[in-house]
Amino acid sequence: MVRIVESGTEIYFLDKPEDISTHIEKCGRTCYKSENMITEETAVPFISGILKSGHESVIEHANVIFSLPDIEENRKILQMKDIRGLNISTEKDPNDDVMKIIVSGNMRALRDLARTYDVHDFLLTIGNPLFYIVAEGKRQFSDVTFESVQTSRFSAAHNYITTHSVCDVGAYKDITRHRLASFSIESTRFCNYAKGKFGSELTFIEPCNIEKGAEMYAYWSHCMEMIEQTYMKMAALGAKADQLRMLLPHSTKADMIMSANVPEWKHIFALRCHSAAHPSVQQVMKKMLQAFYQQWPSFFADEYKQFIGE
Ligand SMILES: Cc1cc2nc3c(=O)[nH]c(=O)nc-3n(C[C@H](O)[C@H](O)[C@H](O)COP(=O)(O)OP(=O)(O)OC[C@H]3O[C@@H](n4cnc5c(N)ncnc54)[C@H](O)[C@@H]3O)c2cc1C
């Protein structure tokens, strides 16, 4: 029998640079639904494997913030804004009122910066050789200071949030259109739900726009049962996940990891909490907005007021 679950969302916090690898592993294993394999030793081989295979989007879920003195030697970083995922600004540090150059970006952007401009300062400052491009990278800047991971006291662009959501495939198809965000999603190519690991069942999201108990709901429910029966029968005939996934409808449950900085999150909420968005997208994005507002009210007060209420 099919399993029906509600959509939901939670924030994945990352507070210390020592936890970057374990955070990335937790996010990356969502694709394979292999979170149960995580131990204290698995992060390094997991990340080495994904970097070797070129599956680098997974390392976009960890963001690091740096400050540099605003001096001539350091201003050449302002010419390197073409690296996607890198944010650079000159702003006053609220701690000491001194103008500084603030550089932040995810681990992929920092590696691309090293590749493109031979700038290794930032990766070396974090100090995790797993992410180095070369063992002996050159430093080109003065007094690069590591500030924090994910969130910071600097402007909104230098604050990043990672979430884990459970939503339907229809919702994740819409949400993944947002190009300035990063995603890792449960793969219907790698996950064969006929296997015991998945309980030999399909999981669907409770539809929020079909009334439970109504005749229409009975049709939806019957259709999901038929899909599951067909999926299991084809699997018994030897069908692989690549073949089986062609049966899966928009209601299929997916785990989705998503990271973005605060301006992009605000843009996403403006479009996806709006009544013009699909109800299943609105549902999950409003839950997310509520969680963000509780954590960071100053960043998300306007969106909260507009879409959730006072
Ligand atoms: C109600 C609704 C209905 C929709 N219907 C459809 C539909 O029928 N068919 C369809 O295909 N899509 C549809 N979409 C998706 C929509 O077209 C966008 O792809 C999606 O919402 C991503 O938003 P975005 O482009 O504003 O921003 P993001 O991708 O989140 O990017 C953020 C901002 O970065 C800038 N940006 C990013 N990439 C580029 C770029 N390559 N060039 C220039 N600027 C860039 C833009 O300023 C953009 O606003 C719909 C979306 C909504 C909300």
PDBQT file of the ligand as one rigid body, heavy atoms in Angstrom, charges set to zero:
ROOT
HETATM    1  C1  LIG A 401       3.613  32.017 -11.198  1.00  0.00    +0.000 C 
HETATM    2  C2  LIG A 401       4.735  31.451 -12.033  1.00  0.00    +0.000 A 
HETATM    3  C3  LIG A 401       4.447  30.840 -13.246  1.00  0.00    +0.000 A 
HETATM    4  C4  LIG A 401       5.471  30.309 -14.040  1.00  0.00    +0.000 A 
HETATM    5  N1  LIG A 401       5.175  29.686 -15.203  1.00  0.00    +0.000 NA
HETATM    6  C5  LIG A 401       6.157  29.178 -15.981  1.00  0.00    +0.000 A 
HETATM    7  C6  LIG A 401       5.867  28.534 -17.223  1.00  0.00    +0.000 A 
HETATM    8  O1  LIG A 401       4.725  28.403 -17.617  1.00  0.00    +0.000 OA
HETATM    9  N2  LIG A 401       6.898  28.014 -17.941  1.00  0.00    +0.000 N 
HETATM   10  C7  LIG A 401       8.200  28.158 -17.539  1.00  0.00    +0.000 A 
HETATM   11  O2  LIG A 401       9.105  27.685 -18.238  1.00  0.00    +0.000 OA
HETATM   12  N3  LIG A 401       8.500  28.738 -16.359  1.00  0.00    +0.000 NA
HETATM   13  C8  LIG A 401       7.535  29.251 -15.572  1.00  0.00    +0.000 A 
HETATM   14  N4  LIG A 401       7.844  29.845 -14.385  1.00  0.00    +0.000 N 
HETATM   15  C9  LIG A 401       9.257  29.899 -13.958  1.00  0.00    +0.000 C 
HETATM   16  C10 LIG A 401       9.855  31.308 -14.185  1.00  0.00    +0.000 C 
HETATM   17  O3  LIG A 401       9.860  31.626 -15.558  1.00  0.00    +0.000 OA
HETATM   18  C11 LIG A 401      11.303  31.380 -13.674  1.00  0.00    +0.000 C 
HETATM   19  O4  LIG A 401      12.122  30.469 -14.410  1.00  0.00    +0.000 OA
HETATM   20  C12 LIG A 401      11.439  31.023 -12.209  1.00  0.00    +0.000 C 
HETATM   21  O5  LIG A 401      10.407  31.592 -11.457  1.00  0.00    +0.000 OA
HETATM   22  C13 LIG A 401      12.799  31.532 -11.695  1.00  0.00    +0.000 C 
HETATM   23  O6  LIG A 401      12.680  32.899 -11.340  1.00  0.00    +0.000 OA
HETATM   24  P1  LIG A 401      13.639  34.060 -11.844  1.00  0.00    +0.000 P 
HETATM   25  O7  LIG A 401      14.080  33.840 -13.244  1.00  0.00    +0.000 OA
HETATM   26  O8  LIG A 401      13.004  35.389 -11.533  1.00  0.00    +0.000 OA
HETATM   27  O9  LIG A 401      14.823  34.049 -10.811  1.00  0.00    +0.000 OA
HETATM   28  P2  LIG A 401      16.089  33.149 -10.399  1.00  0.00    +0.000 P 
HETATM   29  O10 LIG A 401      16.428  32.073 -11.347  1.00  0.00    +0.000 OA
HETATM   30  O11 LIG A 401      15.802  32.810  -8.970  1.00  0.00    +0.000 OA
HETATM   31  O12 LIG A 401      17.232  34.232 -10.463  1.00  0.00    +0.000 OA
HETATM   32  C14 LIG A 401      17.238  35.386  -9.588  1.00  0.00    +0.000 C 
HETATM   33  C15 LIG A 401      17.525  36.630 -10.399  1.00  0.00    +0.000 C 
HETATM   34  O13 LIG A 401      18.828  36.519 -10.991  1.00  0.00    +0.000 OA
HETATM   35  C16 LIG A 401      18.829  37.115 -12.289  1.00  0.00    +0.000 C 
HETATM   36  N5  LIG A 401      19.192  36.080 -13.258  1.00  0.00    +0.000 N 
HETATM   37  C17 LIG A 401      19.458  34.747 -12.997  1.00  0.00    +0.000 A 
HETATM   38  N6  LIG A 401      19.848  34.117 -14.100  1.00  0.00    +0.000 NA
HETATM   39  C18 LIG A 401      19.835  35.040 -15.094  1.00  0.00    +0.000 A 
HETATM   40  C19 LIG A 401      20.149  35.007 -16.474  1.00  0.00    +0.000 A 
HETATM   41  N7  LIG A 401      20.523  33.866 -17.095  1.00  0.00    +0.000 N 
HETATM   42  N8  LIG A 401      20.050  36.148 -17.186  1.00  0.00    +0.000 NA
HETATM   43  C20 LIG A 401      19.650  37.315 -16.600  1.00  0.00    +0.000 A 
HETATM   44  N9  LIG A 401      19.320  37.410 -15.291  1.00  0.00    +0.000 NA
HETATM   45  C21 LIG A 401      19.418  36.298 -14.559  1.00  0.00    +0.000 A 
HETATM   46  C22 LIG A 401      17.422  37.689 -12.497  1.00  0.00    +0.000 C 
HETATM   47  O14 LIG A 401      17.436  39.032 -12.073  1.00  0.00    +0.000 OA
HETATM   48  C23 LIG A 401      16.578  36.876 -11.553  1.00  0.00    +0.000 C 
HETATM   49  O15 LIG A 401      15.405  37.525 -11.127  1.00  0.00    +0.000 OA
HETATM   50  C24 LIG A 401       6.834  30.400 -13.582  1.00  0.00    +0.000 A 
HETATM   51  C25 LIG A 401       7.102  31.006 -12.360  1.00  0.00    +0.000 A 
HETATM   52  C26 LIG A 401       6.084  31.536 -11.582  1.00  0.00    +0.000 A 
HETATM   53  C27 LIG A 401       6.408  32.193 -10.254  1.00  0.00    +0.000 C 
ENDROOT
TORSDOF 0
